[in-house]
């Protein structure tokens, strides 16, 4: 139930530009999308030597990032949001466990 929407919004099954505009905001809270954005930026950023081999390589790298709504200068933001999501889910789970373990 949680993983399927992440597959859809990550850009693995469909390009994020094909997702309706009113639903695209959900991609910003999906850990899989953020992880994929970080990996794609590491592999296909404009500074990568593979993307500088030819003009066609530059176009392919740029279109991959643009098609998945990944901004090249936002890698630090992707890391920050991903770490905040992980921290929030861990803290939330620990809080729920504490609540359930106390006697009422």
GICOR-V225586 format. One line per field, one symbol per residue. phi: phi as a letter, one per 40 degrees, with the letter a starting at -180 (. if undefined). burial: # if it has 24 or more other ideal C-beta (glycine too) atoms within 12 Angstrom, else .. Layout:
phi = ???
burial = ???
This chain:
phi = .cccccccccgccbcccccddcbcccccbbcccccccccccccbcccccccbcacccccccccccccbfbcccbcccccccccccccccccccccccccccccc
burial = .......####....#..#.......##.############..##.....#.........#..##..###.#..#..#..##......................
